C-alpha cells in the first residue's frame, strides 16, 4: 500500500493542495481560485483512479480501456506473484 500512497501523482496532488490552501489564506476568492481548486480536484481524482487501476490490474481484475495501465496487466501480475512468492 505504501507504493500507492507515495506515488508521484498523489504527492503532486498533495503539494498542489497545500499551495492552494496557503494562497486561500492570503487572497480573496475569485474565479481563478475556483478554477485552480477544480483543477486540483481533477488531478487528485486522476491520481486515485490510476492507483485503483494499477491495483486491479495486479490482481487480475479487468480495467477500463482508457486506463494508463492498459496493456501492462501481465507485467503487473507477474510482479505481484514474485513479491508474494
Secondary structure, 3 states (H helix, E strand, C coil): CHHHHCCHHHHHHHHHHHHHHHHHHHCCCCHHHHHHHHHHHHHHHHHHHHHHHHHHHHCCCCCCCCCCCCCCHHHHHHHHHHHHC
